[in-house]
Amino acid sequence: MENYSINSDILEIQGLDIPESSIYPVFFAVLFFYITLLISNFGVLILIITEKSLHQPMYLLFCNLSVNDLFGNTVLLPRLLSDMFASKKLTTYAQCATQAFCSHIFGSASHMILMLGLTIRLSRCRYIILNAYCDNASLFKLSCEDVYINNLYGLVFTAVLFGSSIGCIVVTYLRIAMIFWTKKSKVLNNRALQTCGSHLLVFMIMIMTGFLTIILHRFPDYPYLRKLAYIFFHVVPANLNPIIYGMQTKSLRQKIWQILFRKVSSSAPQR
């Protein structure tokens, strides 16, 4: 392709390659996951905000987790759902850059200003986003300039982010294991294994899908796998987090059961 600049702000998103016969099943499946994560995360937020006994640092951390899940999935899924029925998926460069910015905030915000700053400075000679959504790697692929710096920065950041994240998790879980090993209590050990195991499962899903999304941008022969990994990165942890942090935290679990029991009792017919 010739190296020339495009001044138009209109971009075309490639979207998901879904057979026409599968559009409705895929649409309703994604819609179901989106509705469930909305209900569960808003439920956790409302419960923690309204119950004064839960106004503690740990539960405020759960609030931040729910807000991040709601934000990240609302940036991606509504547009993805609407694009499933569009014959031509068009967006503006400003909208695409905004979605890319919000998308990377969901994953990690610390590097976003520098990364998008490098990308926005590039000229554009293409207008098709080779993806189902807008992110930084999709944007710098619009340029015919040398994007070595962008690729290098993205890969270095990925290595540092995943390396430090995995390192912190390993150290934390080793310390937890040592503490419970010295306690030698079967009840505490089983409880720790159940809680930490479920947390580790969600973390590993995020790590694997996030890693696949970033790495597969450098391998254009697997676009469908990359898109699927990114959707899983958003949807799966956001649906699992309220279950893990809500149902396995004693105070939250008790409040949830109290509210459910209260509603069942109030709806029962009076004799």
Backbone as CSV, one residue per row, in Angstrom:
resi,resn,N_x,N_y,N_z,CA_x,CA_y,CA_z,C_x,C_y,C_z
1,MET,0.843,-1.201,0.000,0.000,0.000,0.000,0.872,1.242,0.000
2,GLU,0.499,2.244,-0.749,1.278,3.467,-0.833,1.219,4.228,0.482
3,ASN,2.311,4.962,0.750,2.393,5.734,1.970,1.799,7.115,1.727
4,TYR,0.518,7.263,2.032,-0.135,8.562,1.858,-1.006,8.817,3.082
5,SER,-1.422,10.065,3.239,-2.170,10.455,4.437,-3.646,10.609,4.120
6,ILE,-4.501,10.153,5.054,-5.950,10.277,4.926,-6.429,11.303,5.939
7,ASN,-7.158,12.308,5.468,-7.640,13.371,6.343,-9.053,13.116,6.860
8,SER,-9.750,12.138,6.309,-11.128,11.857,6.736,-11.151,11.329,8.164
9,ASP,-12.161,11.764,8.934,-12.314,11.297,10.308,-13.175,10.047,10.403
10,ILE,-13.692,9.541,9.293,-14.562,8.374,9.298,-13.715,7.103,9.175
11,LEU,-13.907,6.177,10.121,-13.207,4.897,10.115,-14.228,3.775,10.010
12,GLU,-13.781,2.658,9.473,-14.638,1.471,9.391,-14.065,0.377,10.280
13,ILE,-14.901,-0.163,11.176,-14.482,-1.222,12.086,-14.797,-2.572,11.458
14,GLN,-13.832,-3.447,11.457,-14.026,-4.754,10.842,-15.089,-5.569,11.568
15,GLY,-15.111,-5.494,12.891,-16.118,-6.190,13.683,-15.855,-7.679,13.802
16,LEU,-16.808,-8.385,14.409,-16.713,-9.831,14.572,-17.175,-10.532,13.296
17,ASP,-16.483,-11.588,12.927,-16.867,-12.372,11.758,-17.857,-13.455,12.189
18,ILE,-19.117,-13.064,12.301,-20.153,-13.977,12.763,-21.014,-14.398,11.585
19,PRO,-21.208,-15.708,11.361,-22.125,-16.152,10.299,-23.534,-15.605,10.548
20,GLU,-24.247,-15.330,9.482,-25.571,-14.727,9.607,-26.516,-15.588,10.454
21,SER,-26.371,-16.891,10.361,-27.239,-17.790,11.123,-26.940,-17.768,12.618
22,SER,-25.758,-17.258,12.995,-25.354,-17.257,14.407,-25.445,-15.889,15.060
23,ILE,-25.877,-14.875,14.331,-25.886,-13.519,14.876,-26.779,-13.423,16.106
24,TYR,-28.006,-13.940,16.009,-28.942,-13.816,17.129,-28.492,-14.605,18.363
25,PRO,-28.027,-15.861,18.230,-27.517,-16.559,19.422,-26.344,-15.834,20.082
26,VAL,-25.401,-15.344,19.264,-24.250,-14.623,19.824,-24.704,-13.321,20.470
27,PHE,-25.619,-12.613,19.820,-26.129,-11.348,20.347,-26.769,-11.553,21.713
28,PHE,-27.667,-12.529,21.820,-28.371,-12.740,23.085,-27.452,-13.306,24.166
29,ALA,-26.432,-14.063,23.761,-25.465,-14.557,24.747,-24.660,-13.402,25.349
30,VAL,-24.155,-12.514,24.475,-23.399,-11.352,24.962,-24.297,-10.425,25.773
31,LEU,-25.542,-10.230,25.309,-26.492,-9.384,26.040,-26.787,-9.959,27.418
32,PHE,-26.927,-11.281,27.494,-27.186,-11.937,28.786,-26.038,-11.689,29.756
33,PHE,-24.794,-11.879,29.285,-23.635,-11.655,30.147,-23.556,-10.189,30.585
34,TYR,-23.892,-9.279,29.676,-23.841,-7.854,30.018,-24.885,-7.509,31.079
35,ILE,-26.099,-8.025,30.923,-27.164,-7.751,31.900,-26.819,-8.345,33.267
36,THR,-26.290,-9.579,33.283,-25.949,-10.204,34.561,-24.837,-9.454,35.284
37,LEU,-23.834,-8.988,34.534,-22.759,-8.244,35.201,-23.253,-6.875,35.679
38,LEU,-24.195,-6.259,34.948,-24.782,-5.007,35.401,-25.537,-5.210,36.710
39,ILE,-26.378,-6.231,36.758,-27.193,-6.492,37.946,-26.313,-6.842,39.140
40,SER,-25.355,-7.748,38.935,-24.528,-8.205,40.048,-23.625,-7.099,40.584
41,ASN,-22.997,-6.339,39.685,-22.078,-5.299,40.143,-22.821,-4.106,40.744
42,PHE,-23.952,-3.715,40.140,-24.760,-2.661,40.754,-25.306,-3.126,42.104
43,GLY,-25.645,-4.412,42.198,-26.126,-4.946,43.466,-25.094,-4.829,44.569
44,VAL,-23.848,-5.199,44.246,-22.763,-5.088,45.228,-22.547,-3.620,45.615
45,LEU,-22.554,-2.725,44.621,-22.366,-1.300,44.897,-23.454,-0.756,45.822
46,ILE,-24.711,-1.018,45.487,-25.837,-0.505,46.283,-25.798,-1.069,47.702
47,LEU,-25.483,-2.351,47.809,-25.432,-2.988,49.127,-24.366,-2.361,50.008
48,ILE,-23.169,-2.156,49.449,-22.082,-1.582,50.248,-22.362,-0.122,50.596
49,ILE,-22.957,0.622,49.658,-23.245,2.042,49.910,-24.331,2.215,50.962
50,THR,-25.368,1.380,50.922,-26.518,1.556,51.825,-26.295,0.965,53.208
51,GLU,-25.414,-0.033,53.335,-25.168,-0.667,54.629,-23.974,-0.005,55.309
52,LYS,-24.227,0.730,56.380,-23.156,1.458,57.065,-22.109,0.521,57.672
53,SER,-22.529,-0.690,58.028,-21.576,-1.634,58.622,-20.510,-2.082,57.625
54,LEU,-20.778,-1.863,56.331,-19.826,-2.262,55.290,-18.947,-1.098,54.831
55,HIS,-19.038,0.044,55.485,-18.221,1.205,55.116,-16.825,1.054,55.712
56,GLN,-16.079,0.128,55.159,-14.722,-0.183,55.595,-13.830,-0.246,54.369
57,PRO,-12.504,-0.063,54.550,-11.604,-0.032,53.388,-11.723,-1.236,52.468
58,MET,-11.893,-2.439,53.029,-11.965,-3.632,52.192,-13.168,-3.585,51.259
59,TYR,-14.300,-3.134,51.776,-15.515,-3.103,50.966,-15.502,-1.933,49.983
60,LEU,-14.802,-0.857,50.331,-14.621,0.228,49.368,-13.774,-0.242,48.192
61,LEU,-12.854,-1.152,48.464,-12.065,-1.754,47.392,-12.964,-2.575,46.470
62,PHE,-13.920,-3.282,47.050,-14.880,-4.030,46.234,-15.702,-3.070,45.372
63,CYS,-16.037,-1.897,45.930,-16.768,-0.885,45.152,-15.962,-0.467,43.926
64,ASN,-14.675,-0.199,44.140,-13.814,0.196,43.026,-13.759,-0.891,41.956
65,LEU,-13.730,-2.147,42.407,-13.692,-3.261,41.468,-14.970,-3.304,40.631
66,SER,-16.114,-3.114,41.278,-17.391,-3.133,40.556,-17.499,-1.954,39.589
67,VAL,-17.067,-0.769,40.037,-17.113,0.410,39.163,-16.241,0.188,37.938
68,ASN,-15.053,-0.385,38.141,-14.152,-0.643,37.022,-14.758,-1.650,36.047
69,ASP,-15.396,-2.699,36.576,-16.031,-3.696,35.711,-17.185,-3.079,34.922
70,LEU,-17.994,-2.256,35.585,-19.119,-1.603,34.904,-18.619,-0.656,33.824
71,PHE,-17.596,0.105,34.162,-17.039,1.070,33.215,-16.444,0.371,31.996
72,GLY,-15.592,-0.613,32.242,-14.906,-1.286,31.148,-15.847,-2.003,30.204
73,ASN,-16.867,-2.662,30.741,-17.791,-3.404,29.890,-18.787,-2.495,29.187
74,THR,-19.170,-1.381,29.813,-20.084,-0.442,29.162,-19.402,0.274,28.009
75,VAL,-18.101,0.445,28.099,-17.347,1.027,26.986,-17.359,0.099,25.769
76,LEU,-17.310,-1.211,26.019,-17.158,-2.176,24.922,-18.477,-2.774,24.427
77,LEU,-19.263,-3.353,25.342,-20.335,-4.257,24.926,-21.516,-3.596,24.204
78,PRO,-22.053,-2.449,24.659,-23.189,-1.867,23.917,-22.860,-1.580,22.446
79,ARG,-21.677,-1.022,22.192,-21.285,-0.754,20.809,-21.075,-2.061,20.042
80,LEU,-20.492,-3.051,20.703,-20.274,-4.346,20.055,-21.604,-4.993,19.691
81,LEU,-22.597,-4.880,20.563,-23.924,-5.447,20.293,-24.606,-4.750,19.116
82,SER,-24.515,-3.424,19.104,-25.162,-2.679,18.010,-24.479,-2.935,16.672
83,ASP,-23.161,-3.169,16.698,-22.432,-3.404,15.447,-22.748,-4.763,14.817
84,MET,-23.288,-5.685,15.610,-23.584,-7.018,15.074,-24.613,-6.970,13.947
85,PHE,-25.508,-5.975,13.990,-26.574,-5.898,12.998,-26.293,-4.827,11.941
86,ALA,-25.150,-4.175,12.030,-24.823,-3.120,11.065,-24.101,-3.720,9.865
87,SER,-24.549,-3.370,8.676,-23.887,-3.867,7.465,-22.518,-3.212,7.295
88,LYS,-22.430,-1.955,7.705,-21.151,-1.233,7.642,-20.934,-0.531,8.967
89,LYS,-19.883,-0.898,9.664,-19.629,-0.418,11.014,-18.710,0.794,10.950
90,LEU,-19.289,1.988,10.988,-18.530,3.226,10.851,-18.434,3.943,12.188
91,THR,-17.327,4.627,12.391,-17.125,5.451,13.584,-16.195,6.594,13.207
92,THR,-16.118,7.589,14.059,-15.184,8.685,13.822,-13.873,8.395,14.532
93,TYR,-12.832,9.061,14.080,-11.525,8.855,14.715,-11.551,9.285,16.179
94,ALA,-12.271,10.379,16.473,-12.365,10.858,17.858,-13.078,9.840,18.743
95,GLN,-14.175,9.260,18.237,-14.895,8.249,19.001,-14.035,7.008,19.218
96,CYS,-13.296,6.648,18.188,-12.435,5.470,18.269,-11.310,5.688,19.296
97,ALA,-10.714,6.865,19.262,-9.653,7.181,20.224,-10.200,7.213,21.644
98,THR,-11.433,7.718,21.803,-12.056,7.759,23.135,-12.313,6.353,23.649
99,GLN,-12.837,5.485,22.782,-13.085,4.108,23.204,-11.775,3.397,23.528
100,ALA,-10.743,3.650,22.733,-9.439,3.049,23.012,-8.905,3.509,24.365
101,PHE,-9.068,4.798,24.648,-8.593,5.336,25.926,-9.326,4.681,27.090
102,CYS,-10.656,4.609,26.999,-11.463,4.014,28.072,-11.171,2.521,28.201
103,SER,-10.944,1.874,27.071,-10.650,0.439,27.086,-9.357,0.149,27.829
104,HIS,-8.347,0.970,27.614,-7.069,0.749,28.277,-7.091,1.198,29.736
105,ILE,-7.956,2.143,30.079,-8.131,2.487,31.493,-8.636,1.269,32.248
106,PHE,-9.565,0.548,31.628,-10.099,-0.661,32.257,-8.979,-1.658,32.549
107,GLY,-8.101,-1.877,31.603,-7.011,-2.821,31.804,-5.913,-2.255,32.691
108,SER,-5.431,-1.099,32.327,-4.375,-0.431,33.101,-4.243,0.993,32.615
109,ALA,-4.341,1.966,33.557,-4.387,3.373,33.168,-3.027,4.062,33.223
110,SER,-2.066,3.488,33.893,-0.821,4.209,34.161,-0.034,4.566,32.909
111,HIS,-0.127,3.734,31.852,0.680,3.957,30.661,-0.089,4.630,29.531
112,MET,-1.372,4.941,29.735,-2.241,5.269,28.627,-1.899,6.593,27.946
113,ILE,-1.561,7.606,28.729,-1.311,8.929,28.148,-0.128,8.879,27.187
114,LEU,0.961,8.237,27.622,2.141,8.144,26.754,1.845,7.308,25.516
115,MET,1.156,6.182,25.700,0.907,5.287,24.568,0.030,5.942,23.506
116,LEU,-1.090,6.526,23.926,-1.969,7.181,22.956,-1.331,8.454,22.396
117,GLY,-0.494,9.105,23.230,0.209,10.287,22.738,1.104,9.950,21.565
118,LEU,1.808,8.804,21.662,2.651,8.354,20.549,1.815,8.010,19.324
119,THR,0.649,7.400,19.549,-0.183,6.938,18.436,-0.849,8.093,17.698
120,ILE,-1.393,9.052,18.443,-2.136,10.155,17.826,-1.231,11.011,16.941
121,ARG,0.069,11.034,17.245,1.004,11.829,16.443,1.246,11.216,15.054
122,LEU,0.889,9.941,14.873,1.146,9.277,13.597,0.147,9.740,12.532
123,SER,0.614,9.828,11.289,-0.305,10.084,10.174,-1.033,8.784,9.839
124,ARG,-2.144,8.900,9.100,-2.960,7.727,8.776,-3.034,7.544,7.260
125,CYS,-2.844,6.301,6.820,-3.008,5.982,5.398,-4.012,4.856,5.221
126,ARG,-4.670,4.447,6.300,-5.707,3.429,6.247,-6.923,3.933,7.004
127,TYR,-8.073,3.319,6.745,-9.292,3.771,7.412,-10.111,2.610,7.985
128,ILE,-9.612,1.388,7.883,-10.343,0.230,8.398,-9.676,-0.250,9.689
129,ILE,-10.460,-0.311,10.770,-9.989,-0.865,12.034,-10.082,-2.381,11.941
130,LEU,-8.954,-3.062,11.953,-8.932,-4.516,11.801,-9.215,-5.185,13.146
131,ASN,-10.374,-4.837,13.699,-10.726,-5.351,15.017,-12.216,-5.173,15.216
132,ALA,-12.736,-5.703,16.328,-14.148,-5.531,16.658,-14.364,-4.342,17.580
133,TYR,-13.298,-3.667,17.969,-13.349,-2.552,18.911,-12.116,-1.693,18.685
134,CYS,-12.061,-0.537,19.340,-10.926,0.380,19.175,-9.980,0.256,20.361
135,ASP,-8.733,-0.005,20.092,-7.695,0.060,21.112,-6.442,0.666,20.484
136,ASN,-5.402,0.822,21.290,-4.226,1.545,20.820,-3.542,0.841,19.650
137,ALA,-3.405,-0.482,19.741,-2.729,-1.213,18.667,-3.492,-1.095,17.352
138,SER,-4.842,-1.091,17.420,-5.642,-0.928,16.203,-5.434,0.445,15.594
139,LEU,-5.269,1.462,16.439,-5.097,2.830,15.943,-3.746,3.023,15.263
140,PHE,-2.663,2.501,15.858,-1.372,2.755,15.213,-1.177,1.889,13.967
141,LYS,-2.035,0.865,13.797,-1.998,0.095,12.550,-2.602,0.870,11.382
142,LEU,-3.267,1.995,11.656,-3.808,2.841,10.586,-2.695,3.617,9.883
143,SER,-1.526,3.657,10.486,-0.427,4.451,9.935,0.489,3.599,9.071
144,CYS,1.079,4.231,8.051,2.099,3.570,7.232,3.501,3.953,7.690
145,GLU,3.589,4.735,8.748,4.897,5.110,9.280,5.490,3.927,10.050
146,ASP,6.719,4.086,10.470,7.386,3.072,11.272,6.801,3.106,12.686
147,VAL,6.140,2.012,13.087,5.500,1.954,14.409,6.322,1.077,15.362
148,TYR,7.613,1.008,15.104,8.488,0.176,15.943,8.436,0.632,17.402
149,ILE,8.462,1.965,17.632,8.443,2.494,18.991,7.131,2.117,19.691
150,ASN,6.031,2.229,18.975,4.740,1.877,19.563,4.691,0.401,19.948
151,ASN,5.170,-0.451,19.031,5.196,-1.891,19.313,6.111,-2.211,20.481
152,LEU,7.283,-1.580,20.486,8.258,-1.833,21.537,7.714,-1.394,22.894
153,TYR,7.121,-0.192,22.915,6.575,0.306,24.176,5.466,-0.615,24.682
154,GLY,4.576,-1.022,23.772,3.474,-1.892,24.173,3.965,-3.214,24.737
155,LEU,4.985,-3.815,24.066,5.495,-5.099,24.523,6.274,-4.969,25.833
156,VAL,7.089,-3.894,25.961,7.833,-3.680,27.208,6.875,-3.454,28.366
157,PHE,5.851,-2.614,28.124,4.882,-2.376,29.185,4.165,-3.665,29.569
158,THR,3.815,-4.472,28.566,3.140,-5.735,28.841,4.006,-6.635,29.715
159,ALA,5.299,-6.713,29.374,6.211,-7.550,30.147,6.341,-7.041,31.580
160,VAL,6.483,-5.717,31.733,6.622,-5.134,33.072,5.329,-5.302,33.872
161,LEU,4.189,-5.016,33.216,2.893,-5.105,33.895,2.610,-6.525,34.357
162,PHE,2.717,-7.488,33.428,2.404,-8.859,33.788,3.444,-9.438,34.734
163,GLY,4.713,-9.075,34.512,5.759,-9.577,35.398,5.590,-9.092,36.827
164,SER,5.373,-7.780,36.998,5.201,-7.231,38.346,3.905,-7.722,38.982
165,SER,2.842,-7.819,38.170,1.564,-8.277,38.694,1.650,-9.719,39.180
166,ILE,2.207,-10.585,38.328,2.347,-11.990,38.715,3.286,-12.123,39.915
167,GLY,4.368,-11.319,39.924,5.301,-11.362,41.047,4.642,-10.990,42.360
168,CYS,3.843,-9.914,42.348,3.144,-9.496,43.567,2.155,-10.558,44.038
169,ILE,1.438,-11.153,43.086,0.476,-12.191,43.449,1.177,-13.397,44.062
170,VAL,2.297,-13.816,43.460,3.036,-14.966,43.966,3.541,-14.701,45.382
171,VAL,4.136,-13.522,45.598,4.643,-13.170,46.931,3.505,-13.136,47.946
172,THR,2.384,-12.531,47.575,1.244,-12.423,48.489,0.714,-13.799,48.869
173,TYR,0.547,-14.671,47.882,-0.004,-15.992,48.166,0.987,-16.866,48.933
174,LEU,2.269,-16.672,48.706,3.266,-17.401,49.486,3.218,-16.994,50.961
175,ARG,3.040,-15.684,51.203,2.947,-15.216,52.591,1.678,-15.735,53.256
176,ILE,0.588,-15.743,52.506,-0.658,-16.289,53.058,-0.485,-17.772,53.378
177,ALA,0.157,-18.491,52.456,0.372,-19.921,52.674,1.241,-20.177,53.903
178,MET,2.280,-19.353,54.086,3.156,-19.521,55.240,2.416,-19.261,56.545
179,ILE,1.561,-18.233,56.545,0.803,-17.908,57.760,-0.126,-19.052,58.139
180,PHE,-0.863,-19.576,57.169,-1.801,-20.650,57.473,-1.093,-21.973,57.734
181,TRP,0.105,-22.123,57.172,0.892,-23.318,57.453,1.339,-23.351,58.904
182,THR,1.713,-22.181,59.431,2.142,-22.116,60.829,0.964,-22.256,61.791
183,LYS,-0.228,-21.841,61.369,-1.417,-21.970,62.224,-1.832,-23.430,62.384
184,LYS,-1.638,-24.228,61.353,-1.966,-25.655,61.356,-3.406,-25.911,61.770
185,SER,-4.302,-25.127,61.200,-5.737,-25.292,61.451,-6.398,-25.745,60.160
186,LYS,-7.039,-26.910,60.177,-7.662,-27.436,58.968,-8.797,-26.543,58.489
187,VAL,-9.551,-25.976,59.434,-10.674,-25.108,59.071,-10.174,-23.862,58.361
188,LEU,-9.145,-23.219,58.940,-8.585,-22.007,58.332,-7.913,-22.317,57.004
189,ASN,-7.219,-23.450,56.939,-6.539,-23.817,55.698,-7.531,-24.072,54.575
190,ASN,-8.628,-24.772,54.875,-9.652,-25.028,53.856,-10.304,-23.736,53.400
191,ARG,-10.570,-22.830,54.356,-11.185,-21.549,54.016,-10.247,-20.715,53.155
192,ALA,-8.971,-20.710,53.506,-7.989,-19.938,52.735,-7.844,-20.507,51.331
193,LEU,-7.827,-21.851,51.220,-7.687,-22.488,49.916,-8.890,-22.176,49.028
194,GLN,-10.080,-22.185,49.622,-11.291,-21.904,48.852,-11.302,-20.458,48.362
195,THR,-10.997,-19.519,49.262,-11.027,-18.102,48.903,-9.916,-17.745,47.927
196,CYS,-8.677,-18.115,48.268,-7.533,-17.757,47.430,-7.591,-18.458,46.076
197,GLY,-8.101,-19.690,46.064,-8.196,-20.420,44.803,-9.120,-19.739,43.810
198,SER,-10.279,-19.271,44.301,-11.224,-18.600,43.410,-10.687,-17.251,42.937
199,HIS,-10.011,-16.517,43.832,-9.395,-15.244,43.439,-8.319,-15.476,42.384
200,LEU,-7.526,-16.521,42.598,-6.448,-16.820,41.664,-6.998,-17.232,40.302
201,LEU,-8.141,-17.917,40.287,-8.762,-18.321,39.030,-9.130,-17.100,38.184
202,VAL,-9.796,-16.111,38.805,-10.168,-14.896,38.078,-8.931,-14.147,37.606
203,PHE,-7.929,-14.073,38.463,-6.697,-13.369,38.098,-6.020,-14.037,36.906
204,MET,-5.982,-15.361,36.898,-5.338,-16.067,35.797,-6.117,-15.890,34.488
205,ILE,-7.456,-15.837,34.587,-8.262,-15.589,33.386,-7.936,-14.211,32.814
206,MET,-7.847,-13.192,33.691,-7.508,-11.840,33.240,-6.111,-11.802,32.627
207,ILE,-5.161,-12.447,33.276,-3.784,-12.450,32.789,-3.700,-13.122,31.412
208,MET,-4.319,-14.298,31.292,-4.206,-15.054,30.041,-4.914,-14.349,28.886
209,THR,-6.146,-13.870,29.118,-6.877,-13.207,28.036,-6.251,-11.866,27.682
210,GLY,-5.788,-11.115,28.693,-5.119,-9.844,28.419,-3.816,-10.045,27.672
211,PHE,-3.059,-11.053,28.068,-1.793,-11.358,27.398,-2.030,-11.776,25.948
212,LEU,-3.032,-12.628,25.734,-3.357,-13.059,24.372,-3.772,-11.882,23.497
213,THR,-4.588,-10.970,24.062,-5.051,-9.819,23.296,-3.885,-8.971,22.802
214,ILE,-2.945,-8.702,23.685,-1.812,-7.834,23.336,-0.847,-8.545,22.390
215,ILE,-0.531,-9.788,22.672,0.423,-10.525,21.842,-0.134,-10.795,20.451
216,LEU,-1.430,-11.162,20.363,-2.011,-11.521,19.065,-2.176,-10.325,18.138
217,HIS,-2.042,-9.101,18.666,-2.012,-7.933,17.785,-0.794,-7.996,16.863
218,ARG,0.255,-8.700,17.299,1.472,-8.813,16.488,1.415,-10.000,15.540
219,PHE,0.318,-10.780,15.596,0.147,-11.934,14.711,-1.200,-11.799,13.998
220,PRO,-1.227,-11.144,12.832,-2.486,-10.833,12.145,-3.230,-12.045,11.600
221,ASP,-2.630,-13.237,11.665,-3.301,-14.416,11.131,-4.368,-14.971,12.068
222,TYR,-4.462,-14.414,13.286,-5.423,-14.930,14.262,-6.332,-13.818,14.784
223,PRO,-7.052,-13.119,13.900,-7.876,-11.984,14.361,-9.059,-12.416,15.213
224,TYR,-9.705,-13.530,14.860,-10.898,-13.956,15.596,-10.540,-14.347,17.024
225,LEU,-9.412,-15.039,17.197,-8.968,-15.445,18.532,-8.669,-14.223,19.390
226,ARG,-8.051,-13.196,18.779,-7.742,-11.975,19.513,-9.014,-11.275,19.984
227,LYS,-9.998,-11.170,19.098,-11.261,-10.514,19.461,-11.970,-11.278,20.571
228,LEU,-11.963,-12.602,20.459,-12.625,-13.433,21.459,-11.937,-13.299,22.817
229,ALA,-10.603,-13.266,22.811,-9.859,-13.125,24.063,-10.169,-11.801,24.742
230,TYR,-10.302,-10.733,23.947,-10.574,-9.420,24.537,-11.974,-9.365,25.137
231,ILE,-12.952,-9.985,24.484,-14.309,-10.025,25.031,-14.322,-10.824,26.336
232,PHE,-13.606,-11.953,26.367,-13.511,-12.737,27.594,-12.829,-11.935,28.705
233,PHE,-11.819,-11.135,28.335,-11.109,-10.304,29.313,-12.073,-9.357,30.021
234,HIS,-13.074,-8.851,29.289,-14.059,-7.953,29.874,-15.147,-8.708,30.617
235,VAL,-15.721,-9.712,29.964,-16.980,-10.295,30.430,-16.794,-11.290,31.576
236,VAL,-15.832,-12.202,31.466,-15.727,-13.296,32.432,-15.383,-12.797,33.840
237,PRO,-14.305,-12.015,34.036,-14.031,-11.544,35.401,-15.143,-10.666,35.974
238,ALA,-15.775,-9.845,35.126,-16.835,-8.958,35.616,-18.042,-9.742,36.116
239,ASN,-18.284,-10.928,35.578,-19.373,-11.780,36.058,-18.958,-12.600,37.278
240,LEU,-17.677,-12.950,37.367,-17.214,-13.775,38.473,-16.910,-12.965,39.735
241,ASN,-16.461,-11.714,39.577,-16.062,-10.920,40.739,-17.168,-10.749,41.787
242,PRO,-18.405,-10.379,41.386,-19.455,-10.248,42.412,-19.737,-11.550,43.144
243,ILE,-19.617,-12.679,42.433,-19.854,-13.980,43.074,-18.753,-14.280,44.087
244,ILE,-17.514,-14.080,43.664,-16.382,-14.419,44.524,-16.292,-13.475,45.723
245,TYR,-16.319,-12.162,45.452,-16.152,-11.202,46.534,-17.437,-11.008,47.336
246,GLY,-18.571,-11.258,46.685,-19.840,-11.096,47.388,-20.219,-12.288,48.221
247,MET,-20.180,-13.474,47.612,-20.656,-14.672,48.303,-19.615,-15.281,49.231
248,GLN,-18.332,-14.994,49.017,-17.312,-15.575,49.882,-16.886,-14.635,51.010
249,THR,-17.389,-13.410,51.011,-17.128,-12.490,52.119,-18.295,-12.582,53.092
250,LYS,-18.007,-12.946,54.317,-19.062,-13.299,55.267,-20.064,-12.180,55.471
251,SER,-19.581,-10.946,55.680,-20.487,-9.828,55.946,-21.390,-9.552,54.759
252,LEU,-20.801,-9.554,53.548,-21.607,-9.330,52.351,-22.604,-10.461,52.140
253,ARG,-22.157,-11.694,52.370,-23.046,-12.844,52.167,-24.239,-12.784,53.121
254,GLN,-23.966,-12.426,54.373,-25.054,-12.327,55.349,-26.046,-11.238,54.972
255,LYS,-25.542,-10.090,54.496,-26.432,-8.994,54.095,-27.278,-9.387,52.894
256,ILE,-26.660,-10.093,51.937,-27.397,-10.532,50.749,-28.522,-11.477,51.138
257,TRP,-28.211,-12.445,52.013,-29.246,-13.395,52.432,-30.334,-12.712,53.248
258,GLN,-29.960,-11.725,54.077,-30.960,-10.987,54.855,-31.923,-10.242,53.936
259,ILE,-31.357,-9.595,52.911,-32.204,-8.841,51.981,-33.117,-9.792,51.200
260,LEU,-32.557,-10.917,50.713,-33.365,-11.877,49.966,-34.457,-12.484,50.836
261,PHE,-34.108,-12.837,52.078,-35.095,-13.431,52.989,-36.184,-12.435,53.342
262,ARG,-35.767,-11.152,53.495,-36.735,-10.110,53.819,-37.725,-9.924,52.671
263,LYS,-37.227,-9.965,51.418,-38.113,-9.802,50.261,-39.068,-10.985,50.121
264,VAL,-38.540,-12.207,50.368,-39.391,-13.392,50.272,-40.480,-13.353,51.334
265,SER,-40.103,-12.937,52.548,-41.079,-12.874,53.637,-42.154,-11.838,53.373
266,SER,-41.740,-10.669,52.816,-42.711,-9.607,52.551,-43.658,-9.958,51.409
267,SER,-43.172,-10.797,50.456,-44.019,-11.153,49.313,-44.917,-12.344,49.608
268,ALA,-44.671,-13.059,50.726,-45.504,-14.212,51.074,-46.893,-13.742,51.481
269,PRO,-47.958,-14.488,51.125,-49.328,-14.076,51.495,-49.553,-14.137,52.993
270,GLN,-50.207,-13.138,53.516,-50.503,-13.043,54.940,-51.744,-13.869,55.261
271,ARG,-51.672,-14.642,56.324,-52.831,-15.443,56.738,-53.576,-14.765,57.882
